[in-house]
Amino acid sequence: MCHTFSYTWAVFQIEIVASGLHLSNELHSNAADKRLLDILRQGLAEEFPNPERIGCPGSALLKGIAQGRVSLTEAEPWLDHLGSCSPCFQEFTEFRRQAASQRRRVQAWVAVAAVLVFAVAGWLWVRTRPSVQVTDTAVLDLRERSVARGQNPSETGQAPLEIPRSAKHLILDLPIGSKEGPYDIGLLTETGDQILRATGTAQLHDHATSLRVDVDVSSVRPGVYFLGVRQPDLEWARYPVRVL
């Protein structure tokens, strides 16, 4: 039966076979046995000269064993030789070092590739996901709104209309019966101070009079105000609004 060559265990046996020792996995893990293995490695590399390379298996087989590409059945007959031939052991050790270095390079490239894959995937996800857009247009429906008569915005009994500070444009659906033409729009305090002012031209569409004006609410502090609407030279019709 042909078993796949076990790199770790076979190398362990090769390094200790010259002394005839058989250490358990538990012994292999402690410091004393590590020192013993270091001594055995040095002995195997120096104390069994074979300058004529008599009986050596050849570099191809040594490299195959070091890289784990040779089956246990093929490698086993050479274990005794590797334990008694310093040149073969040295060559085997060098092949093993090269294999370990190559594995580290491959692992490094795999790690870099994984990072690049995640980075590209993240970039594509950001590019393709639906963007959340903050609207810069506030639509205010005044058609059924009561006009504030006093100085208190809550007097109408209706919740204030809302204008976000990001608004750059206002679209007002004016009260039913409003005329087309120019209008002034103002953001007023309770005392009647004018914070913002804009002008626009109301137009009739589908039986509704709409007015669009450009504004910049970003500098206005959040709070409750009055939205003033009037035709030129007339009084303000005021509606409670909340700037968010």
C-alpha positions in Angstrom: 0.0 0.0 0.0 1.4 3.4 -1.0 1.1 6.1 1.6 1.8 9.7 0.9 5.1 10.7 2.3 4.7 12.6 5.6 7.2 15.5 5.4 7.4 16.2 9.1 7.7 12.7 10.4 10.0 11.4 7.7 12.4 14.3 8.2 12.3 13.7 12.0 13.3 10.0 11.4 16.0 11.0 8.9 17.6 13.3 11.5 17.7 10.7 14.3 18.2 7.4 12.4 22.0 7.6 12.6 21.9 7.2 16.4 19.2 4.5 16.4 16.9 6.6 18.6 13.1 6.6 18.5 11.6 9.6 20.2 7.9 10.1 20.8 6.0 13.2 19.8 5.9 14.2 23.4 9.7 14.1 23.7 10.1 15.9 20.5 8.2 18.9 21.8 10.4 19.8 24.8 13.6 21.8 25.0 15.9 18.9 25.9 14.9 16.9 22.8 15.2 20.0 20.6 18.8 20.3 21.8 19.4 16.6 21.1 18.0 17.0 17.6 20.3 20.0 17.0 23.3 17.8 18.0 22.1 15.0 15.7 21.7 17.4 12.8 25.2 18.6 13.2 26.5 15.1 13.5 24.6 13.9 10.4 26.0 16.9 8.4 29.6 16.4 9.4 30.5 12.9 10.8 29.6 10.7 7.9 31.8 11.8 5.0 31.2 10.1 1.7 33.3 12.1 -0.8 32.9 9.6 -3.6 29.1 9.6 -3.0 28.9 5.8 -3.0 25.4 4.5 -3.0 23.8 8.0 -3.1 20.3 8.2 -4.5 20.9 11.3 -6.6 19.8 14.9 -6.3 16.4 14.4 -8.0 15.2 11.9 -5.4 16.6 13.9 -2.5 14.8 17.0 -3.8 11.6 15.0 -4.2 11.8 13.7 -0.6 12.6 17.2 0.8 9.7 18.7 -1.1 7.3 15.9 0.0 6.7 14.7 -3.6 8.1 11.2 -3.1 5.9 8.5 -1.6 6.8 6.8 1.7 7.4 3.5 -0.1 10.0 5.2 -2.4 11.7 7.1 0.4 11.9 4.5 3.1 14.8 2.4 1.5 16.9 5.5 1.6 16.4 6.5 5.2 19.3 4.5 6.5 21.6 6.0 3.8 20.6 9.5 4.6 21.4 8.7 8.2 24.9 7.6 7.3 25.9 10.0 4.5 26.7 13.6 5.4 26.8 14.9 1.8 23.3 13.5 1.1 22.1 14.9 4.4 23.6 18.3 3.6 22.0 18.3 0.1 18.7 17.1 1.6 18.8 19.9 4.2 19.5 22.5 1.5 16.6 21.3 -0.6 14.4 21.4 2.5 15.5 24.9 3.2 14.7 26.0 -0.4 11.3 24.3 -0.2 10.5 26.1 3.1 11.6 29.4 1.5 9.5 28.8 -1.5 6.4 28.0 0.6 6.9 31.2 2.5 7.0 33.2 -0.7 3.9 31.5 -2.0 2.1 32.2 1.2 3.2 35.8 1.1 1.9 36.1 -2.5 -1.4 34.4 -1.5 -1.8 36.9 1.3 -1.1 39.8 -1.0 -3.5 38.4 -3.6 -6.2 38.0 -0.9 -5.7 41.6 0.2 -6.0 42.8 -3.4 -9.1 40.7 -4.0 -10.8 42.1 -0.9 -9.7 45.7 -1.9 -11.1 45.3 -5.4 -14.3 43.7 -4.2 -14.7 46.5 -1.7 -14.1 49.1 -4.4 -16.6 47.5 -6.7 -19.1 47.2 -3.9 -18.8 50.9 -3.2 -19.0 51.8 -6.9 -22.1 49.6 -7.6 -24.2 50.1 -4.4 -27.1 52.5 -4.7 -26.0 55.9 -3.5 -27.9 57.6 -0.8 -28.7 61.1 -1.9 -29.7 63.9 0.4 -32.4 65.9 -1.3 -31.8 69.6 -1.5 -35.4 70.5 -2.4 -38.1 70.9 0.2 -41.8 70.7 -0.9 -44.2 72.6 1.3 -48.0 72.2 0.8 -49.8 75.4 1.9 -53.1 74.6 0.2 -54.9 73.6 3.4 -52.7 75.4 5.9 -54.1 78.0 8.3 -52.4 81.4 8.3 -50.9 82.4 11.7 -52.4 85.6 13.0 -50.5 86.1 16.2 -46.9 85.9 17.2 -47.0 82.3 18.4 -46.4 79.6 15.7 -48.5 77.1 17.6 -51.7 79.3 17.4 -52.8 77.6 14.1 -53.2 74.2 15.9 -51.2 72.5 13.1 -47.7 71.0 13.3 -45.1 73.2 11.7 -43.9 72.4 8.2 -40.4 71.1 8.1 -37.4 72.5 6.1 -34.0 70.7 6.3 -30.9 72.9 6.6 -29.6 71.1 3.5 -32.4 72.7 1.4 -31.3 74.8 -1.6 -34.7 75.0 -3.2 -38.3 75.4 -1.9 -41.3 74.4 -3.9 -44.5 75.8 -2.4 -48.0 74.7 -3.3 -49.8 78.0 -2.6 -53.3 78.2 -1.1 -56.2 77.5 -3.4 -57.1 80.6 -5.4 -53.6 82.1 -5.3 -52.7 84.2 -8.3 -49.9 83.6 -10.7 -47.0 86.1 -10.7 -44.1 87.3 -8.5 -44.0 86.5 -4.8 -41.7 87.2 -1.9 -40.7 84.5 0.4 -39.2 85.2 3.9 -38.1 83.3 6.9 -39.2 85.3 9.9 -38.7 85.1 13.6 -41.6 85.5 16.1 -40.8 89.2 16.4 -41.0 89.6 12.6 -37.3 89.9 11.9 -36.4 88.6 8.5 -33.7 86.0 8.4 -33.9 85.0 4.8 -35.6 86.4 1.7 -36.1 85.1 -1.8 -38.3 85.8 -4.8 -39.9 83.7 -7.4 -42.8 83.5 -9.9 -45.8 81.4 -9.2 -47.3 79.4 -12.0 -50.5 77.5 -12.4 -50.2 73.7 -13.1 -53.1 71.2 -13.0 -55.3 73.6 -11.1 -52.6 74.3 -8.4 -50.4 77.4 -8.1 -46.8 76.4 -7.4 -43.9 78.7 -6.5 -40.2 77.7 -6.7 -37.5 79.7 -5.0 -33.8 79.2 -4.4 -32.7 79.5 -0.8 -29.7 78.6 1.4 -30.9 77.4 4.8 -27.5 76.1 6.0 -26.7 79.1 8.1 -30.1 79.1 9.9 -30.1 77.7 13.4 -32.5 74.8 14.0 -35.8 75.9 15.5 -39.3 77.1 14.9 -39.9 80.1 12.6 -42.5 81.6 10.3 -42.5 81.2 6.6 -43.7 84.4 5.1 -45.4 84.4 1.7 -46.7 87.6 0.0 -47.2 89.3 -3.3 -45.1 92.5 -3.7 -46.2 95.4 -1.4 -48.8 93.2 0.5 -48.7 91.9 4.0 -47.0 88.6 4.9 -49.1 85.5 5.2 -47.2 83.5 7.8 -47.0 79.7 8.3 -45.2 78.0 11.1 -42.1 76.0 9.9 -39.4 74.1 11.7 -35.8 74.2 10.4 -34.1 70.9 11.1 
